[in-house]
Amino acid sequence: MSWSAPLSADVLHKPQIVAVDARVDPAACQSMAEVRQGVDALDRALVALIAERQRYMEAAARIKPNRDAVHDDARIEDVVAKVLAAAQGQHLSPDIAEPVWRTLIDRCIAHEFSVYDRTRS
């Protein structure tokens, strides 16, 4: 994925590796227990990644100069377009990717408004 600018040598924070528990490859699953184990392992990893995404939204709330900057339609469409391109490369249905990300973005914006308001009052 190439969503961001190249990293420079003076990066201040090293991203934490998100561990995904051992699981059976979906194509090799022979039981619903194996399927559920895989889904649960991925859900735990997704929670960690979404929590990190939330921290970026909290940083945005801290950095943005005014409340009007919190909701940015052009940025929303840019994110969705990038997600759909990445989804295609991973064989993720756009019927799953787009509504999931639009909901995620919506909830992140609501959280960002909340953090913005809480830190400015």
ABEGO torsion letter per residue (X at the ends): XBABBBBBAABABBBBBBBBBBBBBAAABABAAAAAAAAAAAAAAAAAAAAAAAAAAAAAAAABABAAAABBAAAAAAAAAAAAAAAAAAGBBAAAAAAAAAAAAAAAAAAAAAAAAAAAX
